[in-house]
Amino acid sequence: MKVILAGHNIDHEIIEEFNNLQPERQDLTPETVAAAYARISRNPRPVNELRQIARGEVEKARASNRNIVFEMGHSSIAEHAVFNLDILKVSRLLVEEIERFRLASYTEKSQRYVLLQEDFVIPEEVRDAGMEEAFVAAVRLQNGFYHTLYEKLRPWVFDRNPGLAADPANRLLLEGWAKEDARYCLPLATETQLGMTVNARNIELMIRRLAACPLMEGHEYSRRLYDATKGVAPSLVRYTEPTPYDRETREALRTEAAGIISKILAISSGAKLGKGCDPPAAAGAGTADDLVRLLDATPAADEKIAAAFLHRASDLPLAECLQIAARMNREEQESLIKTALRRMKAYDAAPREFEHVGLTFELTISATCFAQVKRHRMATITAQEYNPALGVTIPPSIAAIGMENAFREICTRTEETWEQIRRHSPAAAAYILTNAHRRRVMMRVSARELYHLARVRADGHAQWDIRETAERMVAQGREVMPLTLTLAAGKDGFDALYARVFADDA
């Protein structure tokens, strides 16, 4: 075993000093690490040698990245390039948009530990509307009250906690309690700062999505984020303009939801309501597949997804959205969900609303398949130990060349050794099992993650073992949430499926 440190965070000012001393150097970029790691799967050289090669051929490394990430679609390669960013003078409201991106790390200025001093952002929208004076007056009023509250809360907190107050070491703790309650009166315009660590794949997504954010501050943040990072890893940050999907879907959903809400609420209590969707088949019904079994799914998932879209696109409480969704007929639910999907392309993630419903599968899969399944980090995966009693997964090609029996013989002998090891060291026995041996896996996915799994694993370019598993999962999922999984397919089948679903739009 060997573990080699490939790199670590270095302050950018140090990098700039080094660049000034040796301006001819071009290899101070995380692109070389990404390119080296991309080559691991097809190049037998040790990875540290691949890194050395990439550093000596930066332009080739960049070309390789562009081909692998953007032409071949292996976007995870961009995750090996990581940025540390200082984000200053942003509002708490914008931070909510920024921190919606879950695959990044954030440390934010705390309103519990820092006493704020009238630092706030004036939105361009307010300036453009001629409301700056009124806005500033309101914020200053809030800030003044914040300090008043703090001055009153601080002694109260100390009085309420005499045991803690007796020890000077607890002073900051108790003052923090006062600050965190006082902050309730502060506006979301309050200025803050944060440190952010994010990989290149998510930098690109963040730039694109925030360029379509309804806040002008979001647009500025998108531009500044791009400007700060574009020269560091140009081969990994490429698609930064908002797509129609990013830009138009939110408003289209708002319009569609408004029409549905108006129609449903206009129906008098005594009027005949449209029929709801037919109840979905029970989870697992008709799924006699021993290798992939859908064991549980959110009941009335399509209805709940419709309610989630209504909730985001309106100002109604969720309980009312659920009631309205229950009164919608199938055509209305389908129209709303199709509105959310109409601008989707093969590279777009499904709407986050799809995370509100989920499915639980039991998979009996080979070690080869599991190695790919476990990469889906937004799923909940638990697994039993590998178990030879579950059999083995033999590639069709092995049978095609007449080697299935010989393969099985190897597996039999392997299992004999496994049994011997197991008697002495059960934990170590799995070392000997083959990639064909199976284990049972319990996998809980949201509908959104099932879309992602289908996109990359039900694709014709995916390895056959996991492709078959993904196709079975999608097929069984469609039995219980047909509208929600309308466009769940591999990348290569997406356009054809989209054309069938939206044929009437042509």
Residue, then its C-alpha position, 0 to 999 in steps of 0.5 A: m500500500k502507498v498513499i501519496l499526497a498529491g496536493h493541498n490548499i495553498d493561499h492564492e497570494i503565495i501562488e501569485e508570488f511564485n508566478n511572479l518569480q517564474p512567469e514561464r511556469q504554466d502548471l500551477t493549475p488544478e487541471t493537471v490533477a484532474a487530467a491525471y486522475a481522468r487517465i487512471s482508468r485507461n493508463p497503467r502508469p502509477v497515478n503519481e507518474l500521470r500527474q508528472i506527465a500532466r504537469g509537463e504537458v499542460e495544454k494536452a492536459r487541458a485538451s484531455n479535460r475538455n474531451i473527457v468532461f464535455e465531449m464524453g460527459h464524465s463530469s466528475i473529473a472536474e470535481h478533482a479541481v477544487f477552489n477556495l473562495d472568499i465571499l465578502k459583502v453579500s446579503r444573507l438573502l443571497v447566501e441562501e441562494i449560494e448555499r442551495f448548492r449542497l456539494a460545496s463547503y461553507t463557513e459563514k460569519s456568525q450572527r451569534y458570535v459577531l455583534l453586527q454594526e449596520d452592515f447591509v446590502i442595498p439591492e439594485e432593484v431597490r435603487d432602480a425603484g427609487m426606494e433607497e431612502a425608505f429602504v435604508a431608513a427601515v434597515r437602520l431602524q431594524n439595526g437600532f432595535y437589534h442593538t437595543l435588544y442585545e443590550k437588554l438580552r445580555p443581562w437577562v441571559f446572564d441572570r437566567n444562567p447564574g451558574l454559567a455566568a459565574d465562570p468568566a470562560n462562559r462569557l462569550l457563550l452567554e453573549g452569543w445567546a443574546k445575539e442570536d435572539a436579537r438577530y431575529c429583527l435583522p433584515l435579510a439584507t444584512e451583509t455577511q461574508l463566507g469562505m467557500t470550498v467548491n470543485a470546478r464542476n459545481i463552480e460551473l453549475m453555480i455560475r450558470r444557475l445564479a446567472a438566472c437567479p431572480l436577484m440582481e445580486g445573484h447575477e453580479y455574484s455569478r459574474r464575479l465568481y466566473d471572473a475569479t476562477k476563469g483563468v485558473a481552470p479554463s478546461l473545466v469551467r465552460y458552460t456558464e451561461p444560463t440555459p432556457y431551463d435555468r432562466e425560464t422554468r421558474e416563471a413558467l411554473r409560476t404562471e401555470a400554477a396560478g392558473i390551476i390555483s385560480k381554477i380550483l379555488a373558483i369551484s364552489s364547494g358544492a360543485k363537482l370536482g374533477k377526479g384525481c389520478d388513479p391510485p398508483a400500484a402498490a410498491g413492488a406490485g408486479t415486480a417479480d424481479d429477484l435482482v431489482r425489487l421496488l419495496d417501497a415508494t411514496p404514496a400518490a407521488d405524482e400528486k405530491i410532486a404537483a403540490a410541491f410545484l404549486h407550493r414553490a410557485s405560489d404563496l399558499p401554505l403547503a397544506e392548501c397546495l396538497q388539497i388543491a393537488a388532490r382535486m386536480n385531475r390527471e391532465e392538470q397534474e400532467s400539464l403542471i409537471k410537463t411545464a417543469l420539464r418542458r425546457m429540460k435537456a439531457y444535461d439538466a438535473a431534474p427539479r429539486e421538487f422531485e426530492h420530496v418523493g422517493l423509492t426504496f429498492e433492494l438490489t442483488i448486485s455484483a461487486t462490479c455493479f456495486a462499485q458504480v452504485k455507491r458513487h451516487r452520493m445523493a442516495t442512501i445506501t446500506a449493504q449486507e456483506y458479500n454472500p456467495a449464496l447469492g450467486v454470481t453475475i457472469p458477463p454475457s460475453i463469458a458465455a458467448i466465448g464458451m467460458e461460462n463453466a470455467f468461470r463458474e469453476i473459478c468461482t467455486r474454488t474461490e468460495e472454498t477459500w472464502e469459507q476457509i478464511r471466514r472460519h478464522s477471520p470473517a471480516a477478511a473473507a471478502y478479500i478473496l471474492t470476485n467482482a462477480h460475487r453479489r451482495r444485497v443492497m438497500m438503496r433509497v433514492s429520491a425521484r430526482e436522484l433516480y433521474h440522475l442515475a438513469r441519465v448516466r447509468a441507463d445510457g448506452h455507454a454505461q457498463w452493462d451490469i449497472r445499465e441493466t440494474a438502472e433500467r429495471m429501477v426506472a421501469q419499476g419506478r414508473e409503475v408507481m409514479p408515471l408522471t414524475l418519472t416522465l423523462a427518466a432515461g439515459k442520455d442517449g435515449f433522452d431526446a427520443l423520449y422527450a420527442r414522444v412526450f412532447a409530440d403535441d407541442a411540435 
